[in-house]
Amino acid sequence: MSNKPVVVYGASGYTGRLVCEFLRQYNVPFTAAGRNEERLTESMSSHVPGIETADHEVVAVEHTVEALTELFRGSSVVLNTVGPFIKNGDVVVRAALAAGAHYTDTTGEQDWLIHCDEKYSADFAAANLLLSPGIAQMYTTGEIAAQIALETPGVDTLDIAVFWGGSPTIASTRTILVNAAGGAAYYLEQNQYVPFDPTQGLVPLVVPGQHELAQSLPWGGTSHPVWFKHDPRVANCKSQGGVFNAALMQNVPVIVADALEATKDMSPEERDATLDAVAAQVMNTMPPRENPRLNKSLDSVHASGPLAHVEVVIHGNNNYQQTGLLQAYAAYSLLQQPPLRVGLASGCQAFGHRVLEGVLRSFGFIAPPIVTVHQ
């Protein structure tokens, strides 16, 4: 059983270490948990600045419902960074529910969000617990922009673009391939899920602040259509994104297509092993700690309605650090007061979009949102 109020599961990974770093800054005691105690201990001592001042413990645990339930007992919040979540998440969610703990994770997987909505939301709500998969820069910062746009009456359609600079981590690369192999990606049209055309390929998008068109993909549909499906203000929501590096974006569809072709006749076990190998060829080392001059983020929303049009742009930096901060703040808040909503809820719905905007701005990760209302 954990002796701390917060458990970071997957603490030895790139994102998990950042979550621990910001929990330290919020003075929140935490358990750094994962499957390999030696790796956890080394990650805490070598990769979490100021860890000697943090109130924490390191615990190795098996990835089973029983073992995780026992670990989570005594804790109030579980922050999960172990993806791909559609593959690994059920065990952690079930354990958090059994232990009576709030659950958040860092997913960008639309199929996992829909799965959580359909399978677990009602049970978490009945237990007065928050189920919030997807508290991460991708796509919480974009949702902040969308929620600001929705402050204007008459808006019912969201056209969202999410771009970032830098390279994905090993885990993110693996998740991208799993998403691509997992099936349909959806957008929201008249409050119904509609699949993207799987043959559409790259789509050029106008990115605020640059002359060159950027190349985008639906990235599994993103989180936004799921969050806004339960928002009566929104009838339509489509989100796409990519990296600023155009050459890298040109390679993504090729890599994904090759992976799909290579695994189309495989069993799930064989496919997993093959996707692991492909992901390792694309990215087999952790990227360096982010540099705000290189690792930029941009979230742009065009929101419209029959007689309304609003544009909101948020410029930021250090995507993975934004994620670590958002996760840490979620725990910090949940230890002090109930969320705004229980059951399935996004970070904005659980804590307030203006609150999360303020958190990111206070740490210097985003500039003030640029809001243009067309009358």
Rosetta blueprint (number, residue, H / E / L):
1 M L
2 S L
3 N L
4 K L
5 P L
6 V E
7 V E
8 V E
9 Y E
10 G L
11 A L
12 S L
13 G L
14 Y H
15 T H
16 G H
17 R H
18 L H
19 V H
20 C H
21 E H
22 F H
23 L H
24 R H
25 Q H
26 Y L
27 N L
28 V L
29 P L
30 F E
31 T E
32 A E
33 A E
34 G E
35 R L
36 N L
37 E H
38 E H
39 R H
40 L H
41 T H
42 E H
43 S H
44 M H
45 S H
46 S H
47 H H
48 V L
49 P L
50 G L
51 I H
52 E H
53 T H
54 A L
55 D L
56 H E
57 E E
58 V E
59 V E
60 A E
61 V L
62 E L
63 H L
64 T L
65 V H
66 E H
67 A H
68 L H
69 T H
70 E H
71 L H
72 F H
73 R L
74 G L
75 S L
76 S L
77 V E
78 V E
79 L E
80 N E
81 T L
82 V L
83 G L
84 P L
85 F H
86 I H
87 K H
88 N H
89 G H
90 D H
91 V H
92 V H
93 V H
94 R H
95 A H
96 A H
97 L H
98 A H
99 A H
100 G L
101 A L
102 H E
103 Y E
104 T E
105 D E
106 T L
107 T L
108 G L
109 E L
110 Q H
111 D H
112 W H
113 L H
114 I H
115 H H
116 C H
117 D H
118 E H
119 K H
120 Y L
121 S H
122 A H
123 D H
124 F H
125 A H
126 A H
127 A L
128 N L
129 L L
130 L E
131 L E
132 S E
133 P L
134 G L
135 I L
136 A L
137 Q H
138 M H
139 Y H
140 T H
141 T H
142 G H
143 E H
144 I H
145 A H
146 A H
147 Q H
148 I H
149 A H
150 L L
151 E L
152 T L
153 P L
154 G L
155 V L
156 D L
157 T E
158 L E
159 D E
160 I E
161 A E
162 V E
163 F E
164 W E
165 G L
166 G L
167 S L
168 P L
169 T L
170 I H
171 A H
172 S H
173 T H
174 R H
175 T H
176 I H
177 L H
178 V H
179 N H
180 A H
181 A H
182 G L
183 G L
184 A L
185 A L
186 Y E
187 Y E
188 L E
189 E E
190 Q L
191 N L
192 Q E
193 Y E
194 V E
195 P E
196 F L
197 D L
198 P L
199 T L
200 Q L
201 G L
202 L L
203 V E
204 P E
205 L E
206 V L
207 V L
208 P L
209 G L
210 Q L
211 H L
212 E L
213 L L
214 A E
215 Q E
216 S E
217 L E
218 P L
219 W H
220 G H
221 G H
222 T L
223 S L
224 H H
225 P H
226 V H
227 W H
228 F H
229 K H
230 H L
231 D L
232 P L
233 R L
234 V L
235 A L
236 N E
237 C E
238 K E
239 S E
240 Q E
241 G E
242 G E
243 V E
244 F L
245 N L
246 A H
247 A H
248 L H
249 M H
250 Q H
251 N H
252 V H
253 P H
254 V H
255 I H
256 V H
257 A H
258 D H
259 A H
260 L H
261 E H
262 A H
263 T H
264 K L
265 D L
266 M L
267 S L
268 P H
269 E H
270 E H
271 R H
272 D H
273 A H
274 T H
275 L H
276 D H
277 A H
278 V H
279 A H
280 A H
281 Q H
282 V H
283 M L
284 N L
285 T L
286 M L
287 P L
288 P L
289 R L
290 E L
291 N L
292 P L
293 R L
294 L L
295 N L
296 K E
297 S E
298 L E
299 D E
300 S E
301 V E
302 H E
303 A E
304 S E
305 G E
306 P L
307 L L
308 A E
309 H E
310 V E
311 E E
312 V E
313 V E
314 I E
315 H E
316 G E
317 N E
318 N L
319 N H
320 Y H
321 Q H
322 Q H
323 T H
324 G H
325 L H
326 L H
327 Q H
328 A H
329 Y H
330 A H
331 A H
332 Y H
333 S H
334 L H
335 L L
336 Q L
337 Q L
338 P L
339 P L
340 L L
341 R L
342 V L
343 G E
344 L E
345 A L
346 S L
347 G H
348 C H
349 Q H
350 A H
351 F H
352 G L
353 H H
354 R H
355 V H
356 L H
357 E H
358 G H
359 V H
360 L H
361 R H
362 S H
363 F L
364 G L
365 F L
366 I E
367 A L
368 P L
369 P L
370 I E
371 V E
372 T E
373 V E
374 H E
375 Q L
